[in-house]
Amino acid sequence: MAAPKKTVDEIWRELNARPLQPPRSGAAATGIPGFGLPGVSTRTRVLPSKAHGAAPLPAADDAPLAARGGPRPAPAYDPAAAGVSAEEVQTYLAGLQRTLNCLADPDRGTRRAAMAALSARLLRGDAAAPKASPAMLQARQRRRGRRAAAPPRSRGAPTRRRRRARAAQALLAGPLAHPLAGLLADPVESVRLSALTLLLEGARQVADPTALLPGLLPALRTRMGVCRCWSPPRSALAPAADDLAALLARGLEDAFPDAKRAAAAALGALAERLPPRRLEDQAERLLQSLLPNLAHQHSKVRLAMLAGLRSLVLSGLPAGAVGGTLAPALRPLAFDHSPSVRESYYAALAAWLGCAAQPAARAADGGAEAAGAGAADAAHAQCRTHAPALLPLLLLGVSDPVDGIAAAALAALEQAGAAWLALPAAAAAGDSGGGEPMDADGPGAAAAAAAAAPDLAASAEAVAAAQLPPPFDGLPGEPCRRMVVALLPQLLPGVLAGLKEWTATLRSAAARTLHAVLVLAGPAAAPHLGALLPALIGAMGEEEPDIVARLAACARALGALAQAGAWLPLLVDALTDAKAGPGARANALVVGSCLVHAAAAARQAGDPRLLGLLVGALAGEELRHSDHAGVQAQALSLASALIAWAPPEVVVEHGQALHLVLLQLHGNAAAAGTEAGGADADAAAAADRAAAALQRLADACGLADAGALAAAHGRALLRALAADADGWTAGSPNLQAVMSLLRTAGPDALAELLPAVAEVLAPLLADADRDPGLRLALLRLLDGLLEGKATGAAFARGGNAALALRALLVPPLVWRAGKVGRGARARARPRRAAVDAARLPARRVTPAHDGRHKRRQAAAAVRFAAITALATLLARRLAPPEALLAAAAPAGGLLPLLAQCLDDDWYADLRHTACYVTQALLEQVGASLDDEARRALYPELLKRLDDSANKVRVAACASLVAFVRAAGPGYCATNAGYLAAGVVIHMDDGDALVAEAACQVLEALAATHPRVAAAEVGKVAERFRARHYCDRVLAAAARGGATE
């Protein structure tokens, strides 16, 4: 019978085929040389017209056969291991000869079609070639629910599903392993994808997937770029772990997100199925590939990486890898914008700290109960090993912005504490679970350790005073608190160093972690206060409000839960540090205020000696004299908290020092408000708070109000504050304290203090060389005291009014030629000044001119402040007549000074106020003045009728009315005529107010000297425009003549 006719392709392949190599190990069983298949060549000559576009891969010892260009023997797999005979395998492969031969065809289309046909043949079957028999492949393609009838089998007989899986295993692990692995290096992507799909589907159906590893790992390693030589492993998963880890590391480095996720999932599955610490040697390589993906832009990738990392860490890492590599890479996840990522992150931390048993693991034949106990002990040991590095990360989760995540982190923290305390008990029982050696030597060691542990109990008041935010609902359980206490020496250095980080995010994380640590440590934080307080004080200068609030919460937790005797000395040292600047003192005051507030709310008992030292630190000049706004505000807060906390006997004992501090702060706030013209709302609020603190101090001392405090401490305080009065300026702290003392003193206390006050202030007000700002501040103070309803009454008592006139109000009215006269003389020589100004550069003339201008302005301002205070004294009628007469007497010197003020050419307001003072003086004691005093006043008043300011002219007319009424009918008619002649002309003024005021003067004069007034008005009545004013004066003169 003639042989079948060959096709052109078959002839071409035979011509180009290399001689067959002798069969090697594994080939005898199947009878398939080369690829392990009959008639299949593994070496082809590529024609130039059919050359592949991709460059061939470099040949390596473990490179696939298609890349090396030479035959590779089939893997040494015995079909009998899968329960299939070699004859069945060879018979089935005979029907696939043509398809397998096309897998090495130079044409990519042929290879692609062959790969599709092979997949269809093996997995689904077709019309020409039926699918694999149940003995060769699985019956996955059979209809669901149909099962072949089979006779009853014994208990040990293999099922049909098992037989199919074993048949598939015999094919994929044996003859087909090398051809399919070679196709993984094919330059056509669709071919590679088809080969991978077939391998993946087949691996899901085989009974033992590890049997495929010897044939696949070399090609996979080469394809993934893992160049280390591969030695054929035994048929088990554990020996191939290193190669699988290398492949997964490359998969984690893939640029495709789905590939990263798949590699992470495979890593998790591998770590869960391997014995503990099997991946320890590959952990560093895996971490290098995995950890950068924790910052991937896709949250799903980050979640997948966390899942894989969770299993990897639970399987075991080398010593130092958790703290040196893992923990720094995990920190940014606490700030991940995805809540699901943060939730998974904290769940992983909880698992690593022993909050969940290790995943499954390969339990030995000791039974499930023994395996579970071993896993629990291993988790406890892992908690002890990883807690120093991972506990700070979990503590940060307690303050997560999402309430659910924060609550879960707190629950995990409590579970970690339980795992921490459970390990010594296990070690004492003789089963440590493979963890680190414990210090416990017997059952009594744990009890002894618990007895030696610090007392962590806290009262309900202390917990409430700490103001714990959610998720805290009181203090957590004792196990996690004891865990934190035991790790405090290791936790605090890193947390405190984080408060100095450059970025606000890291500083915020450190502050949040520190708060959780202090809440959990409670009283046990006392031995570490030497490092805690300086760190808190240094960090309190933070600009971010959220971080400052968290640091304040840390200080409150310390003040409420730690004993006051532990932190009070450190606080006093920080406040009295001579090297500290204003900013550092303000920070220390903030921390101290939070500590004292919390201690007061927790009802802690403070040591009287330490409380006295704290009061002394507040009253020291370094703090009290500081002009730093933060220092002043926080000192007030600390003083208020101290008054509320200290026992009454301590407050009474140190009441004078506390009074001094509050007076200083009240004076500083009042001075700030004065400088701002009363428009500074913050200064006004600070003054109100200081006044409220003074009232609380008075209540604590058993006194009625701040006035009673001034009565009790005023003389001593004034004596102490006035010790440096010779060096006072406008901003001197002691001056501001004295002013506050006078403002807050009651009428009785102020009346008693005024003589001593006059003794201190008189030299300052009389000295024209003093700082003008100082003199202005004192005169404004006096004006305010005179205007106050309660404080003004103090001047009316005894001889205080005469003392104030003589020593405080009259001396500043003196006009000194040395200060202003030079300016007046310069004005007398305008031509010479103009010539000098023209010859000299402006920059050499302007400073001197400005200096003279400022001096004149300051002198006029002082005189105006003095005349204003005098006007207030006269308006409130606080001075008795005898005191006014004494001041108006030649010895008193008031009238000449008034005349100077009436003629002042700087301020119109000064002349206007001088007119008002003259009017008030005449109304109160004008009838008692002698003729010489009258003759000194009325010419100056007449001059003011020609003033450039109409308001001064109107005020001068009002003063002349008072003058005429005070002089009465007995006044000299000649002088009365001079007066009428000087006033009558202004009755026809264009300003109606001035004309009306002049008319009122003449009406008053007509009442006392009708003939003089009528004569002067009659002379001008015919030519005046305002005839009705003349008629009014003539009518008044007629009435006065009738009465006369």
Residue pairs with C-beta under 8 A, 6 or more apart in sequence:
6 14
13 41
13 44
13 101
16 41
16 43
16 44
16 45
17 41
17 43
18 41
18 42
18 43
18 71
20 33
20 34
21 33
21 34
21 71
22 33
23 31
23 33
23 73
24 73
25 73
25 76
26 36
26 73
26 74
26 75
26 76
26 77
26 78
26 174
27 33
27 36
27 73
27 74
29 78
29 79
29 86
30 36
30 74
30 79
30 86
30 89
30 90
30 93
30 174
30 175
31 38
31 86
31 90
32 38
32 40
32 74
32 90
32 93
32 175
34 40
34 41
34 42
34 71
35 42
35 65
35 71
35 74
35 100
35 104
35 175
35 178
35 179
36 73
36 74
36 174
36 175
36 178
36 179
37 93
37 96
37 97
37 100
37 101
37 175
37 179
38 93
38 94
38 97
39 97
39 101
40 97
40 100
40 101
40 104
40 179
41 101
41 104
42 65
42 70
42 71
42 72
42 104
43 69
43 70
43 71
44 104
44 105
44 106
46 52
46 106
47 106
50 106
50 107
51 106
52 106
52 108
52 187
53 187
54 187
56 67
56 69
57 63
57 64
57 67
57 185
57 222
58 67
59 67
59 68
59 69
60 68
60 222
60 227
60 229
61 229
61 230
62 218
62 221
62 222
62 229
62 230
63 185
63 218
63 219
63 222
64 72
64 181
64 182
64 184
64 185
64 218
64 219
64 222
64 223
65 71
65 72
65 178
65 181
65 182
66 104
66 182
66 183
66 185
66 186
67 182
67 185
67 222
72 178
72 182
73 178
74 174
74 175
74 177
74 178
75 173
75 174
75 177
75 178
75 214
75 215
75 232
77 170
77 173
77 174
77 177
77 211
77 214
77 215
79 85
79 86
79 88
79 89
79 170
79 174
80 86
81 170
81 211
82 166
82 167
82 169
82 170
82 173
82 207
82 211
83 158
83 162
83 163
83 166
83 167
83 170
84 135
84 136
84 166
84 167
84 170
88 135
88 136
88 167
89 136
89 170
89 171
89 174
89 175
92 132
92 133
92 136
92 171
93 100
93 175
95 129
96 118
96 121
96 129
99 114
99 117
99 118
99 121
100 114
100 118
100 179
102 110
102 111
102 113
102 114
102 117
103 111
103 114
103 115
103 118
103 179
103 182
103 183
104 111
105 111
105 114
108 187
108 188
108 191
111 183
111 186
111 188
111 191
112 188
112 190
112 191
112 194
115 183
115 191
115 194
115 195
115 198
116 194
117 126
118 198
119 194
119 197
119 198
120 126
121 129
121 131
121 132
122 131
122 132
122 137
122 171
122 198
122 202
123 131
123 137
123 140
123 141
123 198
123 201
124 131
124 141
125 131
125 132
125 141
131 137
131 141
132 167
132 168
132 171
133 167
134 148
134 160
134 163
134 164
134 167
135 163
135 164
135 167
136 164
136 167
136 168
136 170
136 171
137 164
137 167
137 168
137 171
137 205
138 161
138 164
138 165
138 167
138 168
138 205
139 160
139 161
139 164
140 164
140 205
147 160
148 160
150 160
153 159
158 166
162 207
164 205
165 205
165 206
165 207
166 206
166 207
168 202
168 205
168 206
169 206
169 207
169 208
169 211
169 212
171 202
172 180
172 199
172 202
172 203
172 206
172 212
173 206
173 211
173 212
173 214
173 215
177 212
177 214
177 215
177 216
178 215
180 195
180 198
180 199
181 215
181 216
181 218
181 219
181 220
182 219
183 191
183 192
183 194
183 195
184 192
184 195
184 196
184 219
184 220
184 223
185 192
185 219
185 222
185 223
186 192
186 195
199 212
199 216
202 212
203 209
203 212
206 212
208 235
210 235
210 236
210 237
210 240
211 235
213 233
213 235
213 237
213 240
213 243
213 244
214 232
214 233
214 235
217 230
217 233
217 240
217 243
217 244
217 247
218 230
220 247
221 227
221 228
221 230
221 243
221 246
221 247
224 246
224 247
224 250
224 251
225 250
226 243
226 246
226 247
226 250
228 246
230 243
233 239
233 240
233 243
237 244
237 270
237 273
237 274
238 274
238 275
238 278
241 270
241 274
241 278
241 279
241 282
242 281
242 282
244 270
245 267
245 270
245 279
245 282
245 285
245 286
246 282
246 285
248 263
248 266
248 267
248 270
248 286
248 289
249 282
249 285
249 286
249 288
249 289
249 290
250 289
251 259
251 260
251 262
251 263
251 266
252 260
252 263
252 264
252 267
252 286
252 289
252 290
252 293
252 305
253 289
254 260
254 263
257 296
257 298
257 300
257 301
260 293
260 296
260 301
260 304
260 305
261 300
261 301
261 304
263 308
264 290
264 293
264 301
264 304
264 305
264 307
264 308
264 309
265 304
265 307
265 308
266 308
267 286
267 290
267 308
267 311
267 312
268 307
268 308
268 310
268 311
268 312
269 311
270 279
271 279
271 308
271 311
271 312
271 314
271 315
272 311
272 315
272 359
272 360
272 361
273 362
274 315
274 362
275 361
275 362
276 315
276 316
276 358
276 361
276 378
276 434
277 315
277 316
278 315
278 316
279 286
279 312
279 315
279 316
280 316
280 317
280 318
283 312
283 316
283 317
283 318
283 321
284 318
284 321
284 325
286 312
287 312
287 317
287 321
287 325
287 326
287 329
290 305
290 308
290 309
290 312
291 309
291 325
291 326
291 329
293 301
293 302
293 305
294 302
294 305
294 306
294 309
294 329
294 330
294 332
294 333
295 302
295 332
296 302
296 305
299 336
299 338
299 340
299 341
302 333
302 336
302 338
302 341
303 340
303 341
303 344
306 333
306 341
306 344
306 345
306 348
307 344
309 326
309 348
310 347
310 348
310 351
310 352
311 359
313 322
313 326
313 348
313 352
314 351
314 352
314 358
314 359
314 382
317 326
322 352
322 385
322 386
322 389
322 390
323 388
323 389
326 389
327 389
327 390
327 392
327 393
330 345
330 349
330 393
331 393
331 509
333 341
333 342
333 345
334 342
334 345
334 393
334 396
334 397
334 400
334 509
335 505
335 509
336 342
336 345
339 402
339 405
342 397
342 400
342 402
342 405
343 402
343 404
343 405
343 408
345 397
346 394
346 397
346 400
346 405
346 408
346 409
346 412
347 408
347 412
349 390
349 393
349 394
349 397
349 412
350 356
350 394
350 409
350 412
350 415
350 416
352 382
352 386
352 390
353 382
353 383
353 386
353 387
353 390
353 391
353 394
353 412
353 415
353 416
353 419
354 379
354 380
354 381
354 382
354 383
354 415
354 416
354 419
354 420
355 379
355 412
355 415
355 416
355 419
356 379
357 372
357 375
357 376
357 379
358 375
358 378
358 379
358 382
361 371
361 375
363 370
363 371
363 374
364 370
364 371
373 431
373 433
374 433
374 434
376 422
376 433
377 423
377 426
377 431
377 432
377 433
377 434
377 435
378 433
378 434
378 435
379 419
379 433
380 419
380 420
380 422
380 423
380 426
380 433
380 435
381 423
381 432
381 433
381 434
381 435
381 436
382 435
383 416
383 419
383 420
383 423
384 420
384 423
384 435
384 436
385 435
385 436
387 416
387 420
387 483
387 487
388 487
388 490
388 491
391 416
391 483
391 484
391 487
391 491
392 491
392 494
392 495
392 513
394 409
394 412
394 413
394 416
395 413
395 484
395 513
395 516
395 517
395 520
396 509
396 512
396 513
396 516
397 405
397 406
397 408
397 409
397 412
398 406
398 409
398 410
398 413
398 471
398 472
398 512
398 516
399 406
399 469
399 512
399 515
399 516
399 550
400 406
400 409
403 470
403 471
406 470
406 471
407 470
407 471
409 471
410 471
410 472
410 476
413 476
413 480
413 520
414 476
414 477
414 479
414 480
416 480
416 483
417 476
417 477
417 478
417 479
417 480
417 481
417 482
417 483
417 484
418 477
418 479
418 480
420 479
420 480
420 482
420 483
420 486
421 479
421 482
421 483
423 432
423 433
423 435
423 438
424 438
424 439
424 440
424 445
424 446
424 449
425 446
426 432
426 433
427 435
427 437
427 438
427 440
428 438
428 440
428 442
428 443
428 445
428 446
429 443
432 438
439 445
439 449
440 446
440 449
453 482
453 485
454 485
454 523
454 524
455 523
456 478
456 481
456 482
456 485
456 522
456 523
456 524
458 475
458 522
458 523
458 560
458 561
459 602
459 603
461 601
461 602
461 603
462 560
462 561
462 602
462 604
463 474
463 475
463 560
464 601
464 602
465 556
465 559
465 560
465 598
465 599
465 600
465 601
465 602
466 519
466 556
466 557
466 560
466 561
466 598
466 602
467 553
467 556
467 598
468 474
468 475
468 519
468 557
469 553
472 519
475 481
475 519
475 520
475 522
476 519
476 520
480 520
481 520
481 521
481 522
484 491
484 517
484 520
484 521
485 520
485 521
485 524
488 517
488 521
488 524
488 525
488 528
489 528
491 517
492 517
492 528
492 531
492 532
493 531
495 510
495 513
495 514
495 517
496 510
496 514
496 531
496 532
496 535
497 510
498 506
498 507
498 509
498 510
498 513
499 507
499 510
499 511
499 514
499 535
499 538
499 539
500 507
500 538
500 539
501 507
501 510
504 544
504 547
507 539
507 542
507 544
507 547
508 544
508 546
508 547
508 550
511 539
511 547
511 550
511 551
511 554
512 550
514 551
514 554
515 550
515 553
515 554
515 557
517 525
518 525
518 532
518 554
518 557
518 558
518 561
519 557
519 561
521 561
522 561
522 562
523 561
523 562
523 563
525 532
525 558
525 561
525 562
526 562
526 563
526 566
526 567
529 558
529 562
529 566
529 567
529 570
530 570
532 558
533 567
533 570
533 571
533 574
533 591
534 574
536 551
536 554
536 555
536 558
536 591
537 574
537 584
537 587
537 588
537 591
538 584
538 587
539 547
539 551
540 548
540 551
540 552
540 587
540 590
540 591
541 583
541 584
541 586
541 587
542 548
542 551
552 590
552 594
555 590
555 591
555 594
555 595
555 598
556 594
556 595
556 597
556 598
557 598
558 567
558 595
558 598
559 567
559 594
559 595
559 596
559 597
559 598
559 599
559 602
560 598
560 599
560 601
560 602
561 602
563 604
564 595
564 599
564 604
564 605
564 606
564 607
564 610
565 606
565 607
565 610
567 595
568 606
568 607
568 610
568 611
568 613
568 614
569 610
569 613
571 588
571 591
571 592
571 595
571 614
572 610
572 613
572 614
572 617
574 580
574 588
574 591
574 592
575 585
575 588
575 589
575 592
575 614
575 617
575 618
575 620
575 623
576 617
576 620
576 622
577 584
577 585
577 588
578 622
580 588
582 626
582 628
582 630
582 631
583 628
583 630
585 622
585 623
585 626
585 628
585 631
586 628
586 630
586 631
586 634
589 623
589 630
589 631
589 634
589 635
589 637
589 638
590 630
590 634
592 614
592 634
592 638
593 634
593 637
593 638
593 641
596 638
596 641
596 642
596 645
597 637
597 641
599 606
599 645
600 641
600 644
600 645
604 645
606 645
606 646
606 647
606 650
608 647
608 649
608 650
608 653
611 642
611 645
611 646
611 650
611 654
612 650
612 653
612 654
614 642
615 642
615 654
615 657
615 658
615 661
616 654
616 657
617 623
618 624
618 635
618 638
618 639
618 642
618 657
618 658
618 661
619 657
619 658
619 660
619 661
621 733
623 631
623 635
624 635
624 660
624 661
624 664
624 733
624 737
625 664
625 733
626 632
626 635
627 668
627 731
627 733
632 665
632 668
632 669
632 686
633 686
635 661
635 665
636 662
636 665
636 686
636 689
636 690
636 693
639 658
639 661
639 662
639 665
639 693
640 689
640 692
640 693
640 696
642 658
643 651
643 658
643 693
643 696
643 697
643 700
644 696
646 654
646 700
648 700
648 701
648 702
651 658
651 697
651 700
651 701
652 700
652 701
652 702
655 697
655 700
655 701
655 709
655 712
655 713
656 713
656 716
656 717
658 697
659 694
659 697
659 709
659 713
659 717
660 713
660 717
660 720
660 737
662 690
662 693
662 694
662 697
663 694
663 717
663 737
663 740
663 741
663 744
664 733
664 736
664 737
664 740
665 686
665 690
665 693
666 687
666 690
666 691
666 694
666 740
666 743
666 744
667 733
667 735
667 736
667 737
667 738
667 739
667 740
668 686
668 733
668 736
669 683
669 684
669 686
669 687
669 690
670 683
670 687
670 736
670 739
670 740
670 743
671 731
671 736
671 739
671 777
672 680
672 682
672 683
672 686
673 680
673 683
673 684
673 687
674 777
674 780
676 683
678 684
691 706
691 744
694 706
694 709
694 744
695 705
695 706
697 706
697 709
698 704
698 705
698 706
698 708
698 709
701 709
701 712
703 709
703 712
705 746
706 744
706 745
706 746
707 744
707 745
707 746
707 747
707 748
707 749
708 746
708 749
709 744
710 741
710 744
710 745
710 746
710 749
710 750
710 753
711 745
711 746
711 748
711 749
711 752
714 741
714 745
714 749
714 752
714 753
715 752
715 753
715 756
717 737
717 741
718 738
718 741
718 753
718 756
718 757
718 760
719 756
721 734
721 735
721 737
721 738
721 741
722 734
722 738
722 760
723 734
724 732
724 734
725 734
725 735
725 760
725 763
725 764
728 734
728 735
728 764
728 771
728 774
729 735
729 771
729 773
729 774
730 771
730 773
730 774
730 776
730 777
731 773
732 774
735 774
735 777
738 757
738 760
739 777
739 781
741 753
742 750
742 753
742 757
742 781
742 785
742 791
743 781
743 784
743 785
743 791
745 753
745 791
746 790
747 790
747 791
747 793
747 794
747 797
748 794
750 785
750 791
750 794
751 794
751 797
751 798
751 800
754 794
754 795
754 800
754 803
754 804
755 800
755 803
758 803
758 804
758 807
758 808
761 778
761 807
761 808
762 807
762 808
762 811
764 770
764 774
764 775
764 778
765 775
765 778
765 779
765 807
765 808
765 811
765 812
765 866
766 811
766 812
766 814
768 814
768 816
768 818
768 819
768 859
772 858
772 859
772 861
772 862
775 812
775 862
775 865
776 861
776 862
776 865
779 812
779 862
779 865
779 866
779 868
779 869
780 865
782 804
782 808
782 809
782 869
783 865
783 868
783 869
783 872
784 791
785 791
785 792
785 794
785 795
786 792
786 795
786 804
786 869
786 872
786 873
786 876
786 878
787 872
787 876
792 876
792 878
793 878
794 800
795 801
795 804
795 873
795 878
795 879
796 878
796 879
796 880
799 883
801 873
801 878
801 879
801 880
801 883
802 879
802 880
802 882
802 883
802 886
802 887
804 873
804 879
805 870
805 873
805 879
805 883
805 884
805 886
805 887
805 892
805 894
806 886
806 887
806 892
808 869
809 866
809 869
809 870
809 873
810 866
810 870
810 887
810 892
810 893
810 894
810 897
812 862
812 863
812 865
812 866
813 863
813 866
813 867
813 870
813 894
813 897
813 898
813 900
813 901
814 897
815 859
815 863
815 897
815 900
815 904
816 859
817 824
819 855
819 856
819 859
820 855
820 856
820 859
820 860
822 852
823 852
823 853
823 855
823 856
826 833
826 852
836 845
837 845
856 906
857 906
860 904
860 906
860 907
860 910
861 907
863 901
863 904
863 910
864 907
864 909
864 910
864 913
867 901
867 910
867 913
867 914
867 917
868 913
870 917
871 913
871 916
871 917
871 920
873 879
874 884
874 917
874 920
874 921
874 924
875 920
877 924
881 924
881 925
881 928
884 921
884 924
884 925
885 925
885 928
885 929
886 892
887 893
887 894
888 894
888 895
888 921
888 925
888 929
888 933
894 921
895 933
895 936
895 937
896 936
898 914
898 917
898 918
898 921
898 937
898 940
899 936
899 937
899 940
901 910
901 911
901 913
901 914
901 917
902 911
902 914
902 915
902 918
902 940
902 941
902 943
902 944
903 911
903 940
903 943
904 910
904 911
904 914
908 947
908 948
908 949
908 951
908 952
911 944
911 947
911 949
911 952
912 949
912 951
912 952
912 955
915 941
915 944
915 952
915 955
915 956
915 958
915 959
916 955
916 958
916 959
918 937
918 941
918 959
918 962
919 955
919 958
919 959
919 961
919 962
922 929
922 937
922 959
922 962
922 963
922 966
923 962
923 966
926 962
926 963
926 965
926 966
926 967
927 966
927 968
929 966
931 972
934 963
934 967
934 971
934 975
935 975
937 963
938 960
938 963
938 975
938 979
941 956
941 959
941 960
941 963
942 956
942 960
942 979
942 982
942 983
944 952
944 953
944 955
944 956
944 959
945 953
945 956
945 957
945 982
945 983
945 986
945 998
946 953
947 953
947 956
950 991
950 993
950 994
953 986
953 991
953 994
953 997
954 993
954 994
954 997
957 983
957 986
957 994
957 997
957 998
957 1000
957 1001
958 997
958 1000
960 979
960 983
960 1001
960 1004
961 1000
961 1001
961 1004
964 971
964 979
964 1001
964 1004
964 1005
964 1008
965 1004
965 1008
967 976
967 1008
968 1008
969 1008
969 1009
969 1044
971 1008
971 1009
973 1009
973 1011
973 1012
976 1005
976 1008
976 1009
976 1012
977 1012
977 1015
977 1016
979 1005
980 1002
980 1005
980 1009
980 1012
980 1013
980 1015
980 1016
980 1017
981 1016
983 998
983 1001
983 1002
983 1005
984 998
984 1002
984 1016
984 1017
984 1019
984 1020
985 1020
986 994
986 995
986 997
986 998
987 995
987 998
987 999
987 1002
987 1017
987 1024
987 1026
987 1029
987 1030
987 1033
988 995
988 1020
988 1024
988 1025
988 1026
988 1029
989 995
989 998
995 1026
995 1029
996 1029
998 1029
999 1029
999 1032
999 1033
1002 1013
1002 1016
1002 1017
1002 1033
1002 1036
1003 1032
1003 1033
1003 1036
1005 1012
1005 1013
1006 1013
1006 1014
1006 1033
1006 1034
1006 1036
1006 1037
1006 1039
1006 1040
1007 1036
1007 1039
1007 1040
1008 1040
1009 1040
1010 1036
1010 1037
1010 1038
1010 1039
1010 1040
1010 1041
1010 1044
1011 1037
1011 1041
1013 1033
1013 1036
1013 1037
1013 1040
1014 1033
1014 1034
1014 1037
1014 1038
1014 1041
1017 1030
1017 1033
1017 1034
1017 1037
1018 1034
1020 1030
1021 1027
1021 1030
1021 1034
1024 1030
